[in-house]
Structures are given as structure tokens and as C-alpha cells.
């Protein structure tokens, strides 16, 4: 399997795990061509969260993803992480 396929699988696994762990408004997996970062990207909006919860940070770390700085908006926390 190619590196790209493995990266996509890692991001998708992390996205599923985050949806199971914390309340989310949306969780998307973006291909490098669709991402502003030019890499496989997990883009999530968490509900009722102040900051990024430890459960989310754990899943990102297990997947080997890098957290990108993103501003929160009202009661939502935006999370972006890349391969």
C-alpha cells in the first residue's frame, strides 16, 4: 500500500474515534487537494468544548497527526490536524 493510502486510513480512523469520544457538530476528512494545508486533514467542530479535550488530543497523537492552530467560535471548538 502506498503512503497516501496509509495516511488517509489514519485520518479516517482518528475521525471515527473522535466522533465516538466527544460531542461533535461535524467531522470531515479532506484530501490534500481540498485542504488548505496540502496534506490529509481531519477537520472537526466540537460542541460545548472549551479548548481541545484530552480525548481528542489522544486520538490525534495515536494517529500521528499534527494539530494546526484554529480559532474557536462561540460554543464551538474547531480542530484541524494534518498528516
VENJO-V772925 format. One record per residue. N is the residue number from 1. RES is the residue in one small letter. SS is DSSP state (2 for helix, 1 for strand, 0 for the rest). Layout:
# VENJO-V772925
N&RES&SS ; N&RES&SS
This chain:
# VENJO-V772925
1&x&0 ; 2&x&0 ; 3&x&2 ; 4&x&2 ; 5&x&2 ; 6&x&2 ; 7&x&2 ; 8&x&2 ; 9&x&2 ; 10&x&2 ; 11&x&2 ; 12&x&2 ; 13&x&2 ; 14&x&2 ; 15&x&2 ; 16&x&2 ; 17&x&2 ; 18&x&2 ; 19&x&2 ; 20&x&2 ; 21&x&2 ; 22&x&0 ; 23&x&0 ; 24&x&1 ; 25&x&1 ; 26&x&1 ; 27&x&1 ; 28&x&1 ; 29&x&1 ; 30&x&1 ; 31&x&0 ; 32&x&0 ; 33&x&0 ; 34&x&0 ; 35&x&0 ; 36&x&0 ; 37&x&0 ; 38&x&0 ; 39&x&0 ; 40&x&0 ; 41&x&1 ; 42&x&1 ; 43&x&1 ; 44&x&1 ; 45&x&1 ; 46&x&1 ; 47&x&1 ; 48&x&0 ; 49&x&0 ; 50&x&0 ; 51&x&0 ; 52&x&0 ; 53&x&0 ; 54&x&2 ; 55&x&2 ; 56&x&2 ; 57&x&2 ; 58&x&2 ; 59&x&2 ; 60&x&2 ; 61&x&2 ; 62&x&2 ; 63&x&2 ; 64&x&0 ; 65&x&0 ; 66&x&1 ; 67&x&1 ; 68&x&1 ; 69&x&0 ; 70&x&0 ; 71&x&0 ; 72&x&0 ; 73&x&1 ; 74&x&0 ; 75&x&0 ; 76&x&1 ; 77&x&1 ; 78&x&1 ; 79&x&1 ; 80&x&1 ; 81&x&1 ; 82&x&1 ; 83&x&0
